[in-house]
Amino acid sequence: MDLRFDYLNYRQADTLYIGGGTPSVLSPQTIEQIITHALKVFGCKPNVEITLEANPNNLNEEYIKQLADTSVNRLSIGIQSFSDDNLLLLGRVHTGKQAETCLELADKYRFSNLSVDLMYAYPQLTNEQWIKNLEKVKQVAHLSCYSLSLDPSSKLYRQIQTKKYQMPDEDQTIEQYRLLTEFAKTNHFLHYEISNFCKPNRFSGHNSDCWKGEPYIGLGTAAHSFNDVSRQWNIPNIHAYIQQMNTIDSPKEWHEKGLHTLFEQEIRTKTMQVNEYIMTSLRTMWGCDLQYIRDRFGTMFFDVLHHKIKTIRSEYYLIENNKLILTENGYLLADRIASDLFFDETA
């Protein structure tokens, strides 16, 4: 932290997110030490959102009880499913019972700002089981739901390659997504990003800032950072990372010696910036602010984008207060629509 304190140009942080792997393997006391130092180094704002990622198998009662005495005020639990068979298929080490128990314990120790991750569109997940999973989380504050993205190094990937299992087709994936959005409406979740839903005023501040293009800093192996001018991503090898970090004594040395040894960097052109804004903003209920495009990137980008928008089928979007917002049908094609609106680097 001390080597990166100047990355955000001394801007106070709105959120602190302890994730990337399984930080809940650390003791609550160690987590509190990390938080205390981060608040000191980055000068976080009052009432800062402090999230801890955790897996159900790490969240026993004693752990959650101690965690309640720390500064953590938001939990994000990677449950994925409440079915033991499905969890085994997905390579998860916790059980459905552990998942249910950790939700009960989070409520007992008053972690009211609770987020749960669930997964859909994977082999053997029936619509009925998907609905059962959703019903178990209808009282949580925040819900993140993702279709399965296969890791080529995973056991499930190999099983699909050998035809032991079959991925659901596009129609089944769309049906489970529609079941999700219907569940969200019925249970008063706001669908504020393609994969994210929340009860009133329970947005993920951290994720929302990222989608809105706010700067952020990532610390540790494989962590990403963004300061509006450039993107950086740290090397993924933890042993090489630690070895190299031991040779760095100052922020100046981080910048001078770290490039290509500790991190890679990409300087963003104006075209890259506008394309990234289009891609991330269209994922949210706030949409793509066309006036912001004009003010920040210029009239040429604004005029060309207006022309491109006319090529999109009207059922996929609407324009409200000069903002381009995708409909529920548009969300299903968000990546394709964003790609159609992208500018070439020659623009």
N, C-alpha and C positions, 0 to 999 in steps of 0.2 A: 504493500500500500504506500509506504513512504517513498518508494521509487517512482510512483505514478501519480502523486498527488496533484500535479499540474496539468494532467491530461485534459480535464474538463474546463480548463481556463479558470480555475478557482470557483466554478459554479457550484452552489450547494446541491446536494443530491436530494431528489424527491423520494426515492425508494432504495431499499437495500434487499437484494435477493441472494440468498445463500443456497445455491443449487449446483447443478452440473455433477452428476454422479449420485452419491448417497451421503450428503453431509450429516445425516442423522446418525452415522457411525461415530461421530464426535460426541463427547459428553456435553450436556447443556452448559456446564461451566466453561468449557473451551469455546463453545459457540458464543457465549456472552462476552468472552474476552475479544473475540473477533469483531463482534458488533461494537463494543466500546471503542476499540481502536479505529474502526471505520468511521464512526461518528466523529471522532476527534480529528482524523486526517481529512475527511471530505466535508466536514461542516454540514451535516444533513439538516434539513429543515425540521421544525417542530412537527410532532405527530407523524413522523416518517413511517411509511409502510415497510415493515421488516418481515420478509417471508422466508420460511425454511421449507425446503423440499424434503420429503421423507417417504420411506416405504413402510407398509404396514408391519412387516416383520421386525422393524426397529422400534416401533412405538408401543412398548408395554406401559403399564400404568405408572410405574415409578419414573420412567423416562418423561412421559408427558407431564406428570406432576412437577418434576424439576424444571421442565421447559416452561411451564406456566409462570415460573419465578424469574424468567429471563425477559429480555426486551422484545423477543419474538412476538409479533401480534397477528401473524397470519401463517397458517399451515397449508401446504400444497402436498397432497398425498397421492402417490401413484398407485391407485388401486387397479385400474384396467378392467377387472372383472370380479364378480363375486362367485363365479363358478370354478370349483377346483379343477375340473377337467379342462376348462378354457385357460386357466392360469398355467397349468402344466404345459399345454400346447404352446403358450406364448413364452415359455421359459422363465416364468416368474417364480420366486421362491416362497412367497407368502401364500396363505390359504384364504378361502372365502370367509371363514370364521374370523381370522385375524383382521381382515378388512373391515368387517362389521364391528368388531370390538374396538378398533382404533377410532372409528367414528363416534362410538358411544363414549369413549374416554375423552376425545376432543371436546365433546359437548359437556361432559362432567366437569372438565377443568376450564371451561368457558373460553375455548377457542372458537368464538362465534364467526370469525372471519376465516372460513374454511373452504379450501378449493380441493376438488377431486378430479383426477384424470381417469377417464374411461376410454376404452378402445372398441371400435366396431369394424365391420367389413373384414373379417378374417375367417379362416376355415372353421367349420363346425359351429359358428355362432348363428343360432336361429333367431328369427325376429322375436319369438317369445322370450328367449333368454335375454336378448338385448333390452326388451321392455322391463324384464325383472331387474336387470342391473340398474336401469334408470330409476325405477321406483324406489330403490334403496337410497338414492341420493337426492330425493326431491326437497329435502329440508336444508341442504347445504347452501352456503352463500354464493358459491361460484363453481362452475362446471366447465372443464375442458375435455372435449371429445374429438378423437382423431381416428381416421381410418388407418389400418395397419400399413406401415411402410416397411418393406422387407429389407433386412440387413443381409447382404450376400454371405456374411460369415456365420450366420445363425443356423441352428439346427433345423428350424422350421423352413428356412429357405431351401436347404438341401432336401428336406422331405417333400417339398412342393416340386422341386426339380425332378425327383424320382417318382412323382405322381402318387405318393402316399396320401397327400392332401391336395385339395384344389382351392385356389382363391375364389371368392365369390365374384360373379360377373358384375358388369356395370349396373345392370338393373337392380340387383340385390343390394349393391352398395348405395345406390340412390334411394332405395326403399328404406334402408336403415337410417339414412340421413334424414329422410322425411319423418320417420318415426321419432327421431331425436327432436326435430324442430317442433313437431306437434306436442310432444311431451313438455318441451320448454314453455310453449304458450299456455298450456293447460295449468302448469305449475308456477306461472308468473316469473319465469326467467326472461331476462332481456337478452335477445340474440344480438350482441354488440360486435362480434367478430365471427368470421366464418366458423371457427371451431370453439368459440367461447361464449358462455352464457352466465348471467349473474342475476341475483335478486337486486331490487332497487338500491342504487348507490353502493354496490359491492363490486365494482369494476376492479380488475387487477391493475393497479396503478403502474406497476413495473411494465407489464406487457403493453398497456395502452400507450405509455410514453414511447416505447420502441416502435409501435405501429404508426405513431404520429411523427416519427422522425426525430425525436429528441435524442441528444447525445447520451452515451452511456459508456461505462468502463467495465471491462471484464478482467478479473484477476485469477491467475492459475493456468494450468495446462489447458490448451485448446480453447481458452476463453476468447471471446470476440469483443472488440471495442469500436466505438464510432464517435467521432467528434465533429461531424458535419463536413469536415475537410477530407478526412480519410477514414478507411476501415483498417483495423489491425486484427490479426488472429495469432494467438500464441501457439508455439509448437506443441504437439500432442504427447510427446514422449516425456514422462514425468522425471525419469532419471536424468536425461539431458537438460531438462528445464532447471532442475535443482542445481545441477553441476554448474550451469552457466550463470544462474542467479547468484551463486556464491562468488562470482568474479565482478559483480556489479555493486558499486558503492554509492552511487548518486543518480538522481534523475537525468543528469547530463549524460552519464555513462550508459544509462538505459537506452537513450535515443541514439548515441553514437555507436555503441557496441552491440546493442540488442537486435538491430535489424538483420534478418536472415539467420541469426543464432538463437534468439528468443522469440521473435515474432516476424511475420510477414506483413506487408503494408500495401494498400492500394489507394492511390490518390484518385479522387472521384471527379470526373469531368462534369460539366453542366448537364450533358445528356444522360449520364449515369444517374445524376441526382434526380432529374425529373422522372426517369423511368422507375427508380426505386420508390419515389413518392407515389406514383400511380399504382404500383404493385401493392404497396402496403396499405395505402388509404382505401383502395377499393375492397379490401378485406373487412372493413369496418362499417358500422352503421353511420358513421360520420361522413364517409365517402371522400371523394376527391374534390377539393376546393378549387374551382376553376379560377376564381379571383386570385387565390394564392399563386396559382401557376403563372398568371399574368404578372403579378407584382414581383415575384421572386425570379422567374426565369425569362420573362419577356413576352412581348406581343406575338412574336413568331410562333413560339411553342403554344401559346393560347389559341391562336387562330387555326393552326394545324390540328390541334387536339379536338377543337370543335368540329372540324371536318371529319375526323376519324370517328367521333362519337356517332355521327349520323349513319355510319355503316353497321352499327350494332342493332340487333332486333329490339324493338321497343319493349317487349315483354321482359327483357333482362335488366332494364335500368329505368331510373327516373331522374329528373333534374329538380332539385328543391333548393331554393335560396342560393342559386348558382353553384350547387354542389352535385356532382355525379355520384349517385348512390345505386348500388346493385340491389335488385329484388331477390327474393328467396330463390327463384329460378336462375337468376344471374349468378348467385353465389356458387351454384353447381358448376359454372363455367368460368369462374373468376380468373383462373390462371390464363385461360385462352383469351378472354376479353382483354386482360391487362396486356398480354403479348401483342394483340392486335393494335393496341393504343401506343405501344412503345415507339420511341424515336430511334432512328439510326444514328450512329456516332457522327455522321457527317452533318447532322442537323445543326 
